[in-house]
Amino acid sequence: MPMKDFSKIISELQAGNEELELARAKADALFLGIGEGAIFTDEKGMISRVNQAAFDMLGYTQEELLGKWYPKTIEVYDEKGELIRIIDRPITKAFLTGKAVTMQVFIKLKNGKLLPASVTSSPVIMDGKPIGAIQIFRDFTKEYEIDKMKSEFISIASHQLRTPLTSIMTNAHLLADGYVGRLTDEQQIFMNNITFSVDRMHELISTLLNITRIEAGKVAINPKETDLKRIVQEINNELQPQIEAKKLTLTSALNYDEPVMTDPVLIREVFANLLSNAIKYTPQGGKIRVTLKKDKEEIVYRVKDNGYGIPEEQQDHIFTKFFRAENIVQTESVGTGLGLYMVQGIVENIGGRIWFESKEGMGSTFYFALPNTELRGKAGSTTIETTIRS
C-alpha cells in the first residue's frame, strides 16, 4: 500500500475518533446536566452512570452505587409501604416491553426514608436489542401531599353530605312511591326526576368514600367461599331495568361453577361496575355479552359491548381519576370518571388483573382476571359500599 494512502487512512481514523470523542462528550454533558435524578444501567441491570442530582436525592456516594445491581441497590415501594416486586418495577417493564414506562413509587433513600417519586424507565436499544436502560426520577412529594389533602377533603365532605342525603333520598322515594298519597301525573314526573338525581348523588358519594378508603388502605378483605357464577347472574338481573330501558340485548356464557375463596363484596362491586359501564356506554338497541370461564390459572370475567368505544390516543388514561373520554362526554352527560379508577384499586387489593381492548365506534371489551388461588384476608377498619343501583 502506498504511503500516501496509508497516511490518508490514519488521518480519517483520527478524524473519526475526534468525532466520536466529541459526541461522547456531548452525551456526557447532557446526562450529567439533567436536572432530575438519572441512573444508567447495562443490559444486566448493573449501574454504570449516575448524575449529581441522583446522588443528592438518594444520599449515596459513587462507591455505593456504581457497579451495583440496580434492582437490589435502589428499592422502591408502593403507597402501602410494601416492596414492589422486581418483575413489577419500571425498569423491568421497560426491558420486557421495549417502551418507556412511568410509575409513581416510593424510593428508599440511604437514610431509610421513603421519597415519593415519579420514575420513568426507558430502554436503550441497539440493533433491535436492549443494551441498557436509563431511569429518570423526580421528587413527587409536593404533588403527593396535595393529592393526599384532596383525598382527605373529599372523604370529610362526603361523610358530611351522607346524613342529609340519606334523609332526602328516603323521603323522596316515599313520595314517589305514593306512600303519603297519590301524586298527579305532573307531580310524578317531578318526583321521578328528583329520585333519579338523588340516586346519582348517592352513587357519587359512595364512590368517593370507597376511593378514599382504598387509597388509605383501610378496606378489609374478608375471603369466603364464593359462587362467582351466582354473583354474575344476580348482577345481570339487578341491572335488567337499565338494560330494558335502552332496549339492549344481554347474553351470557357462564362456564365456571367451582367455589372460589375470595371477597364476595369486592368481587360484586367489580362485576357490577364493568357491566354498568357497558350499559351506560352502549347506545339504544346495542349488544352486550358477559362471559365467565377458567383460563389456565385464572378465572376471567369478560364484558364485551358494541358501544361508543374509547379513542386510541386516550386509552392510556382510562383508569385515572376523573377521566372521561371525549367521545363519551359528548354523548353521555351522566358519569363521574371515577368508576374504573375505583375498580382498578379493588382489583389490585385482591391480586387480580384488569385490562381492556377498544376501538372507537366499535365498542369495548373489559377483562377481569382473578387468580384461582385462595385470597389472603386483610384486617381493615371498613369495607366498601355498593355504588351501583338497579
C-alpha positions as CSV (number, residue, x, y, z in Angstrom):
1,M,0.0,0.0,0.0
2,P,1.4,3.4,-0.9
3,M,2.5,5.6,2.0
4,K,0.0,8.3,0.9
5,D,-3.0,6.0,1.1
6,F,-1.9,4.7,4.5
7,S,-1.5,8.3,5.8
8,K,-4.9,9.2,4.5
9,I,-6.5,6.2,6.3
10,I,-4.7,7.3,9.5
11,S,-6.0,10.8,9.1
12,E,-9.5,9.6,8.5
13,L,-9.4,7.3,11.6
14,Q,-8.1,10.2,13.7
15,A,-10.9,12.4,12.5
16,G,-13.4,9.7,13.2
17,N,-12.1,9.3,16.7
18,E,-12.3,13.0,17.3
19,E,-15.9,13.0,16.2
20,L,-16.7,10.1,18.5
21,E,-15.0,11.8,21.4
22,L,-16.9,15.0,20.7
23,A,-20.2,13.0,20.5
24,R,-19.4,11.2,23.7
25,A,-18.5,14.5,25.5
26,K,-21.8,16.0,24.4
27,A,-23.7,12.9,25.6
28,D,-21.9,13.0,29.0
29,A,-22.7,16.7,29.3
30,L,-26.4,16.1,28.6
31,F,-26.6,13.2,31.0
32,L,-24.8,15.0,33.8
33,G,-26.7,18.2,33.2
34,I,-30.2,16.6,33.6
35,G,-31.9,18.5,36.4
36,E,-33.7,15.4,37.7
37,G,-32.1,12.2,39.0
38,A,-30.7,9.9,36.3
39,I,-29.2,6.5,36.5
40,F,-27.9,4.4,33.6
41,T,-27.7,0.6,33.8
42,D,-26.3,-2.0,31.4
43,E,-28.3,-4.9,30.0
44,K,-27.9,-6.9,33.2
45,G,-29.1,-4.0,35.4
46,M,-25.7,-3.0,36.7
47,I,-25.4,0.7,37.5
48,S,-22.8,2.3,35.2
49,R,-23.6,6.1,35.3
50,V,-25.2,8.3,37.9
51,N,-25.7,12.1,37.7
52,Q,-25.2,14.5,40.5
53,A,-28.9,15.1,41.0
54,A,-29.4,11.4,41.7
55,F,-26.6,11.3,44.2
56,D,-28.0,14.4,46.0
57,M,-31.5,13.0,46.0
58,L,-30.7,9.5,47.2
59,G,-27.9,10.3,49.6
60,Y,-25.5,7.6,48.3
61,T,-21.8,8.0,47.2
62,Q,-20.3,6.8,43.9
63,E,-18.8,3.8,45.6
64,E,-22.2,2.8,47.0
65,L,-23.9,2.9,43.6
66,L,-21.5,2.3,40.6
67,G,-21.1,-1.3,39.6
68,K,-24.0,-2.4,41.9
69,W,-27.2,-4.2,40.7
70,Y,-29.9,-1.5,40.4
71,P,-33.0,-3.5,41.5
72,K,-31.3,-4.6,44.7
73,T,-29.5,-1.3,45.5
74,I,-32.4,1.1,44.8
75,E,-35.5,-0.3,46.5
76,V,-39.0,1.0,45.6
77,Y,-42.2,0.6,47.5
78,D,-45.9,1.2,46.8
79,E,-48.2,3.6,48.6
80,K,-49.0,0.9,51.2
81,G,-45.3,0.7,52.1
82,E,-44.9,-2.8,50.5
83,L,-41.8,-3.6,48.5
84,I,-42.6,-3.7,44.8
85,R,-41.6,-7.0,43.2
86,I,-38.7,-6.7,40.7
87,I,-41.0,-8.0,37.9
88,D,-43.4,-5.1,38.5
89,R,-40.8,-2.3,38.6
90,P,-40.5,0.3,35.8
91,I,-37.0,-0.9,34.7
92,T,-38.2,-4.5,34.3
93,K,-41.3,-3.5,32.4
94,A,-39.2,-1.2,30.2
95,F,-36.8,-4.1,29.3
96,L,-39.8,-6.5,28.7
97,T,-41.8,-4.2,26.6
98,G,-39.1,-2.2,24.9
99,K,-41.0,1.0,25.7
100,A,-40.7,3.8,28.3
101,V,-42.6,3.1,31.5
102,T,-43.6,5.8,34.0
103,M,-44.8,5.0,37.6
104,Q,-45.3,6.8,40.8
105,V,-43.4,4.9,43.5
106,F,-41.7,5.5,46.8
107,I,-37.9,5.2,46.6
108,K,-36.0,4.2,49.7
109,L,-33.2,6.7,50.4
110,K,-29.9,5.9,52.2
111,N,-31.3,7.3,55.4
112,G,-34.2,4.9,55.3
113,K,-36.9,7.4,54.4
114,L,-39.3,6.8,51.6
115,L,-39.4,9.5,48.9
116,P,-42.5,9.9,46.7
117,A,-41.1,9.9,43.2
118,S,-42.2,9.8,39.6
119,V,-39.9,7.3,37.8
120,T,-39.6,6.9,34.0
121,S,-37.5,4.0,32.8
122,S,-36.6,3.9,29.1
123,P,-34.7,1.0,27.4
124,V,-31.6,1.8,25.3
125,I,-32.0,-0.2,22.1
126,M,-29.2,-1.2,19.6
127,D,-29.7,-3.5,16.6
128,G,-33.2,-4.3,18.0
129,K,-31.8,-5.5,21.4
130,P,-31.8,-3.7,24.7
131,I,-28.2,-2.8,25.8
132,G,-29.2,-0.9,28.9
133,A,-31.8,1.4,30.4
134,I,-31.9,4.9,31.8
135,Q,-34.0,5.8,34.8
136,I,-35.2,9.4,35.3
137,F,-36.8,10.2,38.6
138,R,-38.1,13.4,40.3
139,D,-39.3,14.3,43.7
140,F,-43.1,13.9,43.8
141,T,-43.5,15.0,47.4
142,K,-45.4,18.2,46.7
143,E,-47.9,16.6,44.3
144,Y,-48.3,13.6,46.6
145,E,-49.1,15.8,49.6
146,I,-51.6,17.9,47.6
147,D,-53.3,14.7,46.3
148,K,-53.5,13.4,49.9
149,M,-55.1,16.6,51.1
150,K,-57.6,16.5,48.3
151,S,-58.5,12.9,49.2
152,E,-58.9,13.8,52.9
153,F,-61.1,16.8,51.9
154,I,-63.3,14.5,49.7
155,S,-63.6,12.0,52.5
156,I,-64.7,14.6,55.0
157,A,-67.1,16.3,52.6
158,S,-68.6,13.0,51.6
159,H,-69.2,12.0,55.2
160,Q,-70.8,15.3,55.9
161,L,-73.1,15.0,52.9
162,R,-74.1,11.5,53.7
163,T,-76.6,12.2,56.6
164,P,-78.7,14.8,54.9
165,L,-78.7,12.9,51.6
166,T,-80.0,9.7,53.2
167,S,-82.9,11.7,54.6
168,I,-83.6,13.3,51.3
169,M,-83.4,10.0,49.4
170,T,-85.7,8.2,51.8
171,N,-88.4,10.8,51.8
172,A,-88.1,11.3,48.0
173,H,-88.6,7.6,47.3
174,L,-91.6,7.5,49.8
175,L,-93.2,10.4,48.0
176,A,-92.5,9.0,44.5
177,D,-93.9,5.6,45.5
178,G,-97.2,7.1,46.8
179,Y,-96.8,6.3,50.5
180,V,-98.2,9.7,51.6
181,G,-100.8,10.0,48.9
182,R,-101.2,9.6,45.2
183,L,-99.4,12.1,43.0
184,T,-100.8,13.7,39.9
185,D,-99.1,12.7,36.6
186,E,-97.2,16.0,36.5
187,Q,-96.1,15.7,40.2
188,Q,-94.9,12.1,39.4
189,I,-92.7,13.4,36.6
190,F,-91.1,15.9,39.0
191,M,-90.6,13.3,41.7
192,N,-89.0,10.8,39.3
193,N,-86.5,13.5,38.3
194,I,-85.8,14.2,42.0
195,T,-85.2,10.5,42.9
196,F,-83.0,10.0,39.8
197,S,-80.8,12.9,40.8
198,V,-80.7,11.8,44.4
199,D,-79.7,8.3,43.4
200,R,-76.9,9.8,41.3
201,M,-75.7,11.8,44.3
202,H,-75.7,8.6,46.4
203,E,-73.7,6.8,43.8
204,L,-71.1,9.6,43.6
205,I,-70.7,9.9,47.4
206,S,-70.4,6.1,47.8
207,T,-67.8,6.0,45.1
208,L,-65.8,8.9,46.6
209,L,-65.9,7.3,50.0
210,N,-64.8,3.9,48.5
211,I,-61.9,5.6,46.7
212,T,-60.6,7.3,49.8
213,R,-60.8,4.1,51.8
214,I,-59.0,2.1,49.1
215,E,-56.3,4.8,48.8
216,A,-55.8,4.9,52.6
217,G,-55.5,1.1,52.7
218,K,-58.4,0.8,55.2
219,V,-60.6,-1.6,53.2
220,A,-60.8,-5.0,54.9
221,I,-60.5,-8.2,52.8
222,N,-62.8,-11.0,54.0
223,P,-62.3,-14.1,51.9
224,K,-65.3,-16.5,51.8
225,E,-66.3,-19.5,49.7
226,T,-67.8,-17.5,46.8
227,D,-70.0,-18.6,43.8
228,L,-68.9,-16.3,41.1
229,K,-71.5,-17.6,38.6
230,R,-74.3,-16.8,41.0
231,I,-73.0,-13.2,41.6
232,V,-72.8,-12.6,37.8
233,Q,-76.4,-13.8,37.4
234,E,-77.6,-11.7,40.3
235,I,-76.0,-8.6,38.8
236,N,-77.4,-9.3,35.4
237,N,-80.9,-9.5,37.0
238,E,-80.4,-6.4,39.1
239,L,-79.4,-4.3,36.1
240,Q,-82.2,-5.7,33.9
241,P,-84.3,-2.5,34.2
242,Q,-81.4,-0.4,32.8
243,I,-80.9,-2.9,30.0
244,E,-84.6,-2.9,29.1
245,A,-84.8,0.9,29.2
246,K,-82.2,1.1,26.5
247,K,-83.5,-1.9,24.6
248,L,-80.2,-3.6,24.8
249,T,-79.6,-7.3,24.2
250,L,-77.6,-9.0,27.0
251,T,-76.3,-12.6,26.5
252,S,-74.2,-14.6,28.9
253,A,-71.9,-17.7,28.8
254,L,-71.0,-18.6,32.4
255,N,-68.8,-21.6,32.2
256,Y,-67.3,-21.7,35.8
257,D,-69.2,-23.4,38.6
258,E,-66.5,-24.1,41.2
259,P,-66.4,-22.1,44.5
260,V,-63.6,-19.6,45.0
261,M,-62.1,-18.3,48.2
262,T,-62.3,-14.6,47.6
263,D,-64.1,-11.5,49.0
264,P,-67.7,-11.5,47.5
265,V,-68.4,-7.9,48.4
266,L,-65.3,-6.6,46.4
267,I,-65.9,-9.0,43.5
268,R,-69.6,-8.0,43.2
269,E,-68.5,-4.3,43.0
270,V,-66.1,-5.0,40.2
271,F,-68.6,-7.1,38.2
272,A,-71.4,-4.6,38.7
273,N,-69.2,-1.6,37.6
274,L,-68.0,-3.3,34.5
275,L,-71.5,-4.3,33.4
276,S,-73.0,-0.9,34.4
277,N,-70.3,0.9,32.2
278,A,-71.2,-1.3,29.2
279,I,-74.8,-0.5,29.6
280,K,-74.1,3.2,30.1
281,Y,-71.8,3.5,27.1
282,T,-73.7,1.3,24.6
283,P,-76.4,3.2,22.5
284,Q,-80.0,2.1,22.2
285,G,-80.5,-1.3,20.7
286,G,-76.9,-2.3,21.3
287,K,-75.5,-5.7,22.3
288,I,-73.6,-6.8,25.4
289,R,-72.1,-10.2,26.1
290,V,-70.8,-11.4,29.5
291,T,-68.6,-14.5,29.9
292,L,-67.0,-16.2,32.9
293,K,-64.5,-19.0,32.3
294,K,-61.3,-20.5,33.6
295,D,-58.2,-19.6,31.6
296,K,-55.1,-21.5,32.7
297,E,-54.6,-20.5,36.4
298,E,-57.0,-17.6,36.3
299,I,-60.8,-17.1,36.3
300,V,-61.7,-14.5,33.7
301,Y,-64.8,-12.3,33.7
302,R,-65.3,-10.5,30.4
303,V,-67.8,-7.8,29.4
304,K,-68.0,-7.1,25.6
305,D,-70.2,-4.3,24.1
306,N,-70.6,-2.8,20.7
307,G,-70.9,0.8,22.1
308,Y,-69.0,4.0,21.6
309,G,-65.5,2.6,22.2
310,I,-62.5,4.6,23.5
311,P,-60.3,6.8,21.2
312,E,-56.9,5.1,20.9
313,E,-55.0,8.3,21.9
314,Q,-56.9,8.4,25.2
315,Q,-56.7,4.8,26.2
316,D,-53.7,5.2,28.5
317,H,-55.8,7.4,30.8
318,I,-58.9,5.2,31.2
319,F,-58.0,4.1,34.7
320,T,-57.1,7.5,36.0
321,K,-59.2,9.6,38.4
322,F,-62.0,11.7,36.9
323,F,-61.1,10.8,33.3
324,R,-63.9,10.5,30.7
325,A,-63.1,10.1,27.0
326,E,-64.0,13.0,24.8
327,N,-66.5,11.0,22.7
328,I,-68.3,9.8,25.8
329,V,-68.6,13.3,27.3
330,Q,-70.3,14.4,24.0
331,T,-72.8,11.6,24.0
332,E,-73.4,10.7,27.7
333,S,-73.6,13.5,30.2
334,V,-74.1,11.1,33.2
335,G,-70.8,9.9,34.7
336,T,-68.1,10.8,37.1
337,G,-64.9,9.3,35.7
338,L,-64.3,7.5,39.0
339,G,-65.8,4.0,38.5
340,L,-62.8,2.4,36.7
341,Y,-60.3,4.1,38.9
342,M,-62.1,2.6,41.9
343,V,-62.4,-0.8,40.2
344,Q,-58.6,-0.9,39.5
345,G,-58.0,-0.1,43.2
346,I,-60.2,-3.1,44.2
347,V,-58.6,-5.4,41.7
348,E,-55.1,-4.6,42.9
349,N,-56.2,-5.2,46.5
350,I,-57.3,-8.7,45.7
351,G,-54.4,-9.6,43.5
352,G,-56.2,-9.6,40.2
353,R,-55.7,-8.1,36.8
354,I,-57.8,-5.8,34.7
355,W,-57.3,-4.7,31.1
356,F,-59.4,-3.8,28.0
357,E,-59.5,-3.7,24.2
358,S,-61.4,-1.0,22.5
359,K,-61.9,0.7,19.1
360,E,-63.8,4.0,18.8
361,G,-67.2,3.5,17.3
362,M,-67.0,-0.3,17.5
363,G,-67.2,-1.0,21.3
364,S,-65.0,-2.2,24.2
365,T,-64.2,-5.4,25.9
366,F,-63.1,-5.3,29.6
367,Y,-61.4,-8.3,31.2
368,F,-61.1,-9.0,34.9
369,A,-58.8,-11.9,35.8
370,L,-58.9,-13.4,39.3
371,P,-56.2,-15.9,40.4
372,N,-57.6,-19.4,41.0
373,T,-55.9,-19.4,44.4
374,E,-57.1,-18.7,47.9
375,L,-57.2,-15.0,48.7
376,R,-55.5,-13.9,51.9
377,G,-57.6,-11.9,54.3
378,K,-56.5,-8.4,55.4
379,A,-57.7,-6.5,58.5
380,G,-59.2,-3.2,57.9
381,S,-61.4,-0.6,59.6
382,T,-64.0,-0.5,56.9
383,T,-65.4,-2.1,53.8
384,I,-66.7,-0.7,50.5
385,E,-70.2,0.5,49.8
386,T,-72.4,-0.6,46.9
387,T,-72.3,2.1,44.3
388,I,-74.4,0.6,41.5
389,R,-78.2,0.9,42.0
390,S,-80.7,-1.0,39.8
